[in-house]
Amino acid sequence: MFCKADQVKVTARDRLLTDQVYESPVDIHQSRFRTRLLWALLVLLAALIALELID
């Protein structure tokens, strides 16, 4: 069910610990949605600044 597995390495006192970190399809969807929302806000902000500079 989980898509992607990465390893996280943490240094303890005398050893290196590794752990599998999984990413679900919901995590991927939320990340894409947030990225698109951020780009939309940046485009809107740029358009508002361009309109201010034109007037």
C-alpha positions, 0 to 999 in steps of 0.5 A: 500500500505504501509507495516509496521507502527511504532510509533515515540514518540517526547517529546514536552514542556508539552506533548508526541507527537506520529506519525505513520511512514510507510515503503513502499515496495520500502523502503524495497527493497532499504534497502535489496539492500544496505545491500547486497551491503555492504556485497559484498564490505566487502567480496571483501575487505576481499578477497583482504586482504587475498591475500595480506597476502598470498603473 
